[in-house]
Every structure is written in C-alpha cells, then in structure tokens.
C-alpha cells in the first residue's frame, strides 16, 4: 500500500531510512539536512518552512523530496526576483513559494530521492498536488541532477539552464603535470601567483575531520562571517551548524588554512563525498593578491591530485575559475507555476534564456586553458 506524507521536521523520519534513499551526496544525507533544521539555519524563523514529501510503500520509505515553503528567495543561487516582481505588479502573491533544494547549497544532486523513476515521478506530482491544495504560487527544484529531469518534465515542470565551473582530474600524477597540461600563458600566470604567495611567507595546511579543532573552526567562522559582512549581508550558517556537521561526519570535511608563521590568515572549508571535493565556504583576515585563488582553488586541486579524487566543484558563478583549470558545466533547475498566464510567459522567457545560455557556454569553451592536444 502506498501513501504520501508531509513531514514538517526531519525528526519524523528515521535516519537509516532517509540515508537509504539519499545516496552518497553529503549534502542530502540526514546529518547535514537535520543540522540545518536543528541549529535554526533553515527553519521557520529564517523563512524556510520544512515540508518534506515522503512516499511510503508498505510502511517503508521509498522516495522523498526535501521541500521548503519560503517567504523570500535568499540562499538559493537560482534567481527569480524578476518573477516575484511580476507577480507583485499584477496584484498576485508570489510568496510563500516552494523550493525543493538543499538550503544555501548550489551543488547538483538528486532532488527526487529514490531508486525508481516511477517513484520519483510520484513524488514530483505529489509536490504539485500539495502546493496546489494549499495555494502556493510555484515550486522551484534547484540544482537537480540530469537523471531527475525526465521525471520533472513528465510531471509538468519547465527546465532552466545555468552554468558552473568544475575541475576534472585527468589522472594527473602531481600538480606539475596538471600545470603542464595547460597553455603557456595560463601556466605562467599560475606559477607567478604561487611564487608571490610563497614570497609572502604563507604556508598552507590541510586539516581533515578531527584535526579541525575549535580554535581552527573559530578562525574559519570569523573569516566566513567577515566575507558576508563585507558584502553588507549576514551569514546564512551559524558556528553551531558547522560544529554539528563536523562532529557528526568528520570524514566529510577538509579545512584548508593559510598562515604566516603562527598567524592564521585565510581558510576555506570543503566538503568531501561521492568522489568529489566541494569547495563551499571561504574568508580571510587580510587581503593578499592571489590568496583567494590559491586557498579556494589551487590548494583544493592539489589535494584532489594527491588523493586521487576525480572532481572538484568550486561553487557557483565565476568565469575567473576557467584560468585555474575549472571548466564550464551545465546546471539545471525546474519550475512549476500555478497560474497558467505566468507559466506561459515564463516558458517563453526560458526559451530565450536557454538560447543565450547555450551561446554563452560555447563562448566559454573557447577560453578553455588546456592544450588542444589534451582536451
């Protein structure tokens, strides 16, 4: 017997059952999502009302979707502010809207959790039925993987394309082999930048899991918060969140720190899982030319090469990443709009936008920094 339930807390779901359908992507695992809820980072008082769609068959969880009702569009990295403005100008209410996503995390992965395509389709349709019943304007599925798109399209979602920049390990033996695969001018600039960092008396440490002591974590959080404050914003995540996830899954975290003698200067916290290193959070106590690129990208790439990791995802946006060896990669989102007048207009917009994204993608490919013989 099948039944659909709506959970307003992940505490309503058994951890082993959730992780049996969530796969190996660390951001979708119970420890990560439950920490967002428990520490108040993604909770009702921050505008993230948890309404997880759960599909049970014979009392066993077989599929799900991490859905939230939201009163704003912050922390998503897929921008729909113009859509919200259009609703408002026509006297219609855009918020609350529904998002199926990992809060504050522009990382591609399953959004319809489960092993069966039919079960994923059932969950997608259930999300539409639920939001229609309670009068929600729209559903936005952020950064689904390519295999989810079939079920989302069949359920009636429109697909939107985006671009990120990812690094792929071509079985490099060391960092020099990686550099030698690049064109002369790109290789030269990276070496010049690394030489400048070295002459600034900076050294780097890679700290894994339990090596990330409270003092290192406190410094990281100071840097992370400072990055937000400098952009006139507040950090999405709390120190309690980071302490919780590192305690629960220490093997999933790599902290890269830059220091001058015994003084910490910069840090970048990366997440490990699914054979991928995910570059996520960064900050520094002082500006040094090239420090951001070294700490966030080059050190991460070197770590991947030494530890034979296949991929490094450097986060959202940033054409500057191409020169460091990260290549353009398509990302997706899926959207269902309840009002047919607006859904038709948005479909029309997405058609033009998709053409523009594809053109932009081709232009980016012309900037690939690697030698043609090695592409």
N, C-alpha and C positions, 0 to 999 in steps of 0.2 A: 504494500500500500504506500502511495506517495503522499507527501504533504509539504506545503511551503510554510515556513515560519519566518517571522521578522524578529530579530534579536536587537534589543536596544543596549546590550552590553555583551562584550565577548566572554564575560564570565558565565553567560548562559550556554556556552559551547565548551565541550571537553577539549583540552589541549591536544591530546593524541588524535582525536577525530579531525580537528582542524588541520593539523600538520599532515595528516594522511592524504589530504586533497590539495594542500597549498604548494606542494612541490619544494624545490631546493632554493628558490629565490629567497634570500634572507629577509627582505622587506615584507614578504607575505606570510612569514611564519608567525606563530602565535606569540612568541616572546616579544617581537617587535611591535605588532599591532596592539597587543594588550598594554604594553608600556606607554604607547601614545595615549591610550584611554586613561590608564591609572594615574599617570602624572599630570593629567589635565591639559596636555598639549593639543589633543584632538578630542574635544569634549563639548558638551552643550554650551558651557560658558565661554568658549572660544569660537563658537559658531559652527561646530562640527557635531551634528546630532547623529549618533550611530544608529543605523537601521539596516543591519546585515540581512541579506536574503539567504535563507537556508533551505536546501532541498533535502528532505529525508525520504528514504525508501526502506520500509520495514524497520523503522526506528534507527536507521544508520545514516549518518551524514554522507551524502554522495556528491554534493555540489553546493557552491555558495558564491556570493559576491560581496565584497567589502563596500557597502554603500553608506553614504552620509547625506543627510539633509543639511544644506549650508545657507547661511544668511549673508554671504559675501563670496568673492571669487579669489581671495588671497590664498597663497600656498599651493597653487595648482600648476603653474608653469605652462598652461594652455589658456590663452587669453580670450575671454568672451565679454569684456567690458562694453564693447560696442553693441553686442546683442542685448545686454541688460539695459543700456541707454535707449535702444529702440523700443523695447517693451514699455519703459517708463514714459517715453514721449507719446505713446499711444494709450496711456492710461491703464496699462496692464502690469501685473505683478510678476517680476522675474524671480525674485527671492521669496521663500526658500526654493532652492533648486536641489536636485540630487546629483551627487557625483559618486561614481564607482572608481575608487582610486586608493593609493597609499598616500596619506596626507604628507605634504611637503616633500614629495619624493618623485622627481621626474625620471624614473627608471622604468624601462619597458619590462613587462612581465605579464603573467596571467592576471586577468581581472575577473574572468568567469572561471572559478576554481572547480576542478573536477576532471575526471578522466574521459568521460563520454561527451561527444559533440552534442548528442541529443539532450543530455542533462544541462550542458551549458546554455543551449537554446531555451530550455525550460526556465532557467534562472533569468535569462535576459528578458523573456516575455513576462515573467513574474514581477520583475522590476517595473516594467511599463504598467502592468495591471495595478500594482500597488500605488505608484505615484499618480496614476490617473484617478484612482479612487479617492485619494486624499487631496487632490487638486494641486499637484506640483507642476510647475511650468515646463520642466525639462529634466533630462538625465544626460550626464556627460561622463563617458568612460575614458579615463585618462591613461595614456601610455599602455594600451593593451598590446600583447604580442600578436604576431601576424596570424597565428592559428585561431585566435579569438574572433578575428574579423569576420570569418564566414558566418558564425552564429549571430554576431551582432547585425550584420547586413540582413540576414534572413529574418531577424526579429523586427527590422524596420529602422535601424539606426543609419544615419549618414556618416560617412567616414571623412575625417580631416587629416591631412598630412603635415608633418613637421620634419625638422632636421636637427640631429645632434651630431657630435663628433666622438668617434670611438677609435681606440687603438687595437690593432690585432698583432699578436705575436707570431711572426713567421719563423718560428723555431730558431730564434737568434741565440747564439752561444753566449754572447755577452753584449754589453751596451755599445761597445765599439763596432761590433758587426751591425747592430741596428743603425748607428750613425753612418756607417759606410754604405748602407743601402739607400741613403738619401742623396739628393742632388748637392753639388758642391757648395752652393751659396747657403742652403739650409743647414748643412752640416757645419759650415764655418761659423754661422751665427750661434748655433747651439754651443759649440766649443768656446767661442768668445764669451758667451753668457756664463758658462760654467767656470771659466777661468776667473771672471770678475767676481763671482760668488766665492770662489776659493781664496782670492786675494783679500776679500773682506773678512777673512778669518772665520768663516762659517763652516760648521760641520753638521752632519745630519745623523740622526738616529732613527731606526725603525723599531717601534715598540709594539709587541703583539700581546693582546689579551691581558693577562695578569701583570705584564710589565708596565701597563698603563696605570701607574699609581695615582692616588688622589691629587698629588701635587702636580703631576703632568696634566691630569684631567682639568684641574682648576685653571691652569695656564691656558690650555686649549679653549676652555669656555670663555675666558677673558677675551681671547683673540676672536673667537666666533661671534661673541656679542658685539665686540668693537666694530666688526665688519658691518653688521646691521645698523648700528648707531651712526656710523659714518654715512650711511645712505638714508638717514632720517627714518629709520624703521626699528621695530623691536624684534628680537629673535623669536622664531617660531617655537624652538625647542628649549627645554629647561635643563639645568645641570642635573636635576633628578632623573630626567629621561635618559641622559647619556650614562649616568651611573647605573641605572636599572638594566639597560640593554647590555652593557659591557659585563655586568655581573652575571646576567642570565646566559649570555652566549659569548664568552671572552674570545673564543677562537674565530669569531666573525669580525674582529676589529683590528685594524692596523693604524697606529698613530705615527705620523712622520713629524719629527720636530727638528728645527734648525736652531743651533745655538752658537754663541760666541764665547769660547771658554766655558764658564759655568752659567752663563746668562742665556735663558731661552728667548728666542727672537720670533719664531713663527711655528705654526703647526697646521697639519692637515689630517683630519680623521677620515679613514677609508673603511669601507665595509667589504668583507670577503664572503663570497658564496657563489655556488653554481658555476665554478671555474672562472669567475670574473672578479676583478678588483674594481669596486665602485668608488670613484672619488666624490666625496659628499660635502665636507664642511672644512672651512679654512679661515685663517686670520693671522695677523702679525702685530707685533708691538711697535715696530718701526718700519718705514719704507726703505727698501734697498732694491735698486734696479735689478730685475730678473728674478727676485726672490719668489714671487708668486708662481712663475712658470717652473722654477726648479722644485719648489716644495710640493706643488699640486700635481705636476705632470711628469717631469723628468725623473724625479725620485720614484714616483709610482711605476713608471715604465721600467726603470732599472730593477725595481722589486719584482715585477712580473717576469722579467727575463731570468733573473736569478732563481726564481721559484717556479719557473715553467708554467706560469698562468697564461691562459690563452687570450684574455681580453682585458682591457682597461677602459672603463666608461668615465669620461671626465666631467659629467654633469651636463646641465642644459646650456644651450647657446654657445657662442664664442668662435668666430672664424679664426681667431688667433691660434686656436689649437691645431689647425692644419699644419702650420710651420713646425710644430713639435711632433708631428707624425700621427696625429689623430685624424681620421678620415670621415667625410660626411656619411651619415647613416640615416635612413628614413625612420621616422617615428610616426605614431598614429594616435588619434583619439576618435571616439564615436559619440554621436549626438542624436538624441531623440527629443523633438519639440512637440509639446501637446497641441498647440494652436497651429492648424494647418496653414494659415496665412503666413505665419512666421517660418514654419518649417519649409515651405516652398521658397520663400525669399532666401533663407539660409542655405538651402540646397543650391540655389542659383549662385550665391556668393562662393560657396565651397568649390563649385566648378571652376570659376575664375581663379580662386586662390590655389587650387591644385595645379593648374597650368603654370602659375607663377612659381610655385614651389619646385616643380619639375625643371623649369628653366633655370632657376637658381641652383638646383642640385647639379645640373650639367656644368654650369659655370664654376662651381666649387671643385668639381672633378678635374677641371683644367689646372687647378692650383695644387694638385697632389705633389708632395715634396719628394717622392721617391723616384729613383732612376727608372726610366721606361722599361728597361730590360727586366726589372724586378717587380713590376706591377702585376 
